[in-house]
């Protein structure tokens, strides 16, 4: 019996490397979507302004007014003493404008704080869950990157052997990996198990099969030449 025939008898079904890579990429995208920057308070604040666009617009407009009013006051104060005397009327008007805008902003803050307290009372539990999920997703993302590195290393090992000898000579067939339709952590466990199959085969079986395929190739050349 030839080495090729023996390998046919020892056919190994291994997880498809490309499919595993695609799966990890999808899981990575899903993880990144669930990651938020900041604390629970940061999440609450961001959500508050998103659902209150009018308050946000009024706040930004008033802050811009205050910036301009303050800039005008400071520009007059930066002039020489005699110049300020000539601009006394303009200076008093600028100060009054600045006070008006500060008062306007102060009233806005009171309204915003009251609205935020009502929003926080309803939405804090959800914000806590969002941050907890973000932490889990961040951990999953780290795990995914480690798995991607391992899978990349495995792909290089198998690619080199297959390019040299071919799947048939090595007795390798690929099957589409099946993933459970559940939590991301379960999917990662499943990918880890299938990657473990690739690693174990590469460690225990592949060197022997590569050597056997090499002998078979030399034998074929010898037979043809003879």
C-alpha positions in Angstrom: 0.0 0.0 0.0 1.4 3.4 -1.0 1.8 6.3 1.4 -1.0 8.2 -0.4 -3.3 5.2 0.0 -2.5 5.1 3.7 -3.2 8.8 4.1 -6.6 8.2 2.4 -7.4 5.7 5.1 -6.2 8.2 7.7 -8.3 11.2 6.4 -8.6 13.8 9.1 -11.5 16.3 9.1 -10.1 19.6 10.4 -11.8 22.9 11.0 -11.6 25.3 8.0 -9.0 27.9 8.8 -10.6 30.6 6.6 -14.0 30.1 8.2 -12.5 30.3 11.7 -10.8 33.5 10.7 -14.1 34.9 9.3 -15.9 34.0 12.5 -13.3 35.7 14.7 -13.5 38.8 12.6 -17.3 38.9 13.0 -16.9 38.4 16.8 -14.3 41.2 16.9 -16.7 43.6 15.1 -19.5 42.6 17.4 -17.3 43.2 20.5 -16.1 46.6 19.3 -19.7 47.7 18.9 -20.4 46.9 22.5 -17.4 48.7 23.9 -18.0 52.2 25.4 -15.5 54.7 26.6 -15.8 56.0 30.1 -17.7 55.3 33.3 -21.4 54.9 34.0 -21.7 58.7 34.5 -20.1 59.2 31.1 -22.6 56.9 29.5 -25.5 58.7 31.2 -24.2 62.1 30.2 -23.8 61.1 26.6 -27.2 59.4 26.4 -28.8 62.5 28.1 -27.6 64.9 25.4 -28.5 62.5 22.6 -32.2 62.4 23.7 -32.2 66.1 24.5 -30.9 67.8 21.3 -32.7 71.1 21.9 -31.1 71.4 25.3 -27.7 70.5 23.8 -28.1 73.1 21.0 -29.1 75.8 23.5 -26.2 75.0 25.7 -23.7 75.1 22.8 -25.2 78.4 21.5 -25.0 80.1 24.9 -21.5 78.9 25.6 -20.5 80.4 22.3 -22.1 83.7 23.2 -20.3 83.6 26.5 -17.0 83.0 24.8 -17.5 86.0 22.4 -18.7 88.2 25.3 -15.7 87.3 27.4 -13.3 87.8 24.5 -14.7 91.4 23.9 -14.3 92.3 27.6 -10.7 91.0 27.7 -9.8 92.8 24.4 -10.9 96.1 25.9 -9.2 95.4 29.2 -6.0 94.7 27.3 -5.8 98.2 25.9 -3.9 101.1 27.5 -5.5 103.2 30.2 -6.3 106.2 27.9 -7.8 103.9 25.3 -10.0 102.3 27.9 -11.3 105.8 28.9 -12.3 106.4 25.3 -14.0 103.0 25.2 -15.7 103.3 28.6 -19.2 103.2 27.1 -18.3 100.1 25.0 -16.6 98.5 28.0 -19.7 98.9 30.2 -21.9 97.5 27.5 -19.5 94.6 27.0 -19.5 93.9 30.8 -23.3 94.0 30.9 -23.5 91.7 27.9 -21.2 89.3 29.7 -23.3 89.3 32.9 -26.5 88.7 30.9 -25.0 85.7 29.2 -23.6 84.3 32.4 -27.1 84.7 34.0 -28.7 83.0 31.0 -26.3 80.1 31.2 -26.8 79.8 34.9 -30.6 79.4 34.3 -29.9 76.8 31.6 -27.7 74.8 34.0 -30.6 74.7 36.6 -32.9 73.3 33.9 -30.3 70.8 32.6 -29.5 69.5 36.1 -33.2 69.0 36.9 -33.8 67.2 33.5 -30.6 65.1 34.0 -31.7 63.9 37.5 -35.0 62.7 36.0 -33.2 61.0 33.2 -30.6 59.4 35.5 -33.3 58.0 37.8 -34.7 56.0 34.9 -31.6 55.1 32.9 -28.8 54.5 35.5 -29.6 50.7 35.7 -29.3 50.4 31.9 -26.1 52.4 31.9 -24.6 50.1 34.5 -25.4 47.1 32.4 -23.9 48.9 29.3 -20.6 49.4 31.1 -20.6 45.9 32.5 -21.2 44.5 29.0 -18.5 46.9 27.7 -16.0 45.4 30.2 -16.9 41.9 29.1 -16.6 42.8 25.4 -13.2 44.4 26.1 -12.0 41.1 27.6 -13.5 39.2 24.7 -11.7 41.4 22.3 -8.4 40.7 23.9 -9.1 37.0 23.7 -10.1 37.3 20.1 -6.8 39.0 19.2 -4.9 36.2 20.9 -6.9 33.6 19.0 -6.3 35.5 15.7 -2.5 35.3 16.4 -2.7 31.6 17.1 -4.8 31.0 14.0 -2.5 33.0 11.9 0.5 30.9 13.1 -1.5 27.7 12.4 -2.4 29.0 8.9 1.3 29.4 8.1 2.1 25.9 9.2 -0.7 24.3 7.2 -0.2 26.5 4.2 3.5 25.6 3.9 2.8 21.9 4.2 -0.1 21.9 1.8 1.7 24.0 -0.8 4.5 21.5 -0.7 2.5 18.2 -0.7 -1.2 18.9 -1.2 -4.2 18.0 0.9 -4.6 14.6 -0.5 -1.0 13.5 0.2 -1.3 14.7 3.8 -4.7 13.1 4.3 -6.4 16.4 5.3 -10.0 17.5 4.6 -11.6 20.6 5.9 -15.1 21.0 7.3 -17.0 24.2 8.1 -16.8 24.8 11.8 -20.2 24.9 13.5 -20.8 27.6 16.1 -23.5 27.7 18.7 -26.0 30.6 18.3 -25.6 32.0 21.7 -23.4 34.3 23.8 -20.2 35.5 22.4 -18.3 33.8 25.2 -19.7 30.5 24.1 -18.6 31.2 20.5 -15.1 32.0 21.7 -15.0 28.7 23.6 -16.1 26.8 20.5 -13.4 28.6 18.3 -10.8 27.8 21.0 -11.7 24.1 20.9 -11.5 24.0 17.1 -8.2 25.9 17.1 -7.0 23.4 19.6 -7.8 20.6 17.2 -5.6 22.3 14.5 -2.8 22.8 17.0 -2.9 19.3 18.2 -2.9 17.8 14.7 0.0 20.1 13.7 2.0 19.0 16.8 1.3 15.2 16.7 0.3 14.2 13.2 1.4 16.8 10.6 5.2 16.2 10.9 4.7 12.5 10.4 2.4 13.0 7.4 4.7 15.6 5.8 7.7 13.2 6.2 5.6 10.3 4.7 4.4 12.5 1.8 8.0 13.5 1.2 9.1 9.9 1.0 6.2 9.1 -1.3 7.1 12.0 -3.6 10.8 10.8 -3.8 9.6 7.2 -4.5 7.3 8.4 -7.3 10.2 10.3 -8.9 12.5 7.3 -8.6 9.9 5.0 -10.2 9.4 7.4 -13.1 13.1 7.9 -13.7 13.7 4.1 -13.5 
